[in-house]
């Protein structure tokens, strides 16, 4: 991981993200990603797996729509914030299972989920590949996986952040990591983001795939 100062951060991932979540302001009204809302809003609820759930904004959005969610993240602080958000939003405790785990070796119950979501996971290529494999293996027949992340083109065509290419995505690489699934959408999208220096464009990878019955 590259810090804003340009120095390489060699700490374990859980420590890095604990620090980020500790420094971030708690926002109980933060909405889901527009892509997540558009892609998943019409799915009938079932069991969902949110890998790299962070502070839980997508976990809670899914739970409020009737999903039973397993939320997995490196960060204890992030998950604690997710629990706090769950309480603020009135989500029943049993509806979400908060799991602190290293995504490099986390193995969900195979074939048990109707949805697997990976949203803006920033880690090494090895961890990303492991998470994608776990998401695919977790899908029941007919299940959906949605992957959303900062695209490699962000370095040259977008905000330039994150600046470490190792944590960035391409549609082609994500699709290659989801063998056996049928790809429904694989593209780069652009969205406006407000930064300290003004309005800029962020480039994201979006991939949606299904396991055919």
RAHUDA-V573015 format. One record per backbone hydrogen bond with DSSP energy under -1.0 kcal/mol. NH is the residue of the N-H (numbers start at 1). CO is the residue of the C=O. E is the energy in kcal/mol with one decimal. If there is no record, write none. Layout:
# RAHUDA-V573015
[[NH:CO:E] [NH:CO:E]]
This chain:
# RAHUDA-V573015
[[3:7:-2.7] [6:3:-2.2] [9:1:-3.4] [16:12:-1.9] [17:13:-2.4] [18:14:-2.3] [19:15:-1.9] [20:16:-1.7] [21:17:-2.7] [22:18:-2.2] [23:19:-1.7] [24:20:-1.3] [30:27:-1.5] [37:33:-2.5] [38:34:-2.4] [39:35:-2.9] [40:36:-2.3] [41:37:-1.5] [43:40:-1.5] [48:68:-2.6] [49:115:-2.1] [50:70:-2.8] [51:117:-2.5] [52:72:-1.4] [53:72:-2.6] [56:53:-2.1] [60:56:-2.8] [61:57:-1.6] [62:58:-2.5] [63:59:-2.5] [64:60:-2.5] [65:62:-1.0] [66:63:-1.7] [67:62:-2.2] [68:46:-2.6] [69:95:-2.2] [70:48:-2.7] [71:97:-2.5] [72:50:-2.7] [73:99:-1.9] [79:75:-1.9] [80:76:-2.4] [81:77:-2.0] [82:78:-1.9] [83:79:-2.4] [84:80:-2.1] [85:81:-2.6] [86:82:-2.5] [87:83:-2.1] [88:84:-2.4] [89:85:-2.5] [91:86:-2.5] [95:92:-1.8] [96:93:-1.5] [97:69:-2.8] [99:71:-3.4] [101:73:-2.0] [105:102:-1.8] [111:137:-2.2] [112:109:-1.2] [113:138:-2.6] [114:47:-1.9] [115:47:-1.4] [116:144:-2.2] [117:49:-3.2] [118:146:-2.5] [120:148:-4.1] [128:124:-2.6] [129:125:-2.5] [130:126:-2.1] [131:127:-2.5] [132:128:-2.4] [133:129:-2.3] [134:130:-2.3] [135:131:-2.5] [136:132:-2.3] [137:133:-2.4] [138:134:-1.7] [140:113:-3.2] [142:211:-3.9] [143:140:-2.7] [144:114:-2.3] [145:209:-2.9] [146:116:-2.4] [147:207:-3.0] [148:118:-2.6] [149:205:-1.9] [151:203:-2.6] [152:169:-3.0] [154:151:-2.0] [155:152:-1.8] [157:153:-3.3] [160:154:-1.7] [167:164:-1.6] [168:165:-1.3] [169:150:-2.9] [174:170:-2.0] [175:171:-2.5] [176:172:-2.0] [177:173:-1.1] [178:175:-1.6] [181:178:-1.5] [182:210:-3.0] [184:208:-2.9] [185:208:-1.9] [187:206:-2.3] [189:204:-2.4] [191:202:-2.1] [193:200:-2.8] [195:198:-1.9] [198:195:-1.7] [200:193:-2.9] [202:191:-3.1] [204:189:-2.7] [205:149:-3.2] [206:187:-2.5] [207:147:-2.4] [208:185:-2.5] [209:145:-2.4] [210:182:-2.2] [211:143:-2.2]]
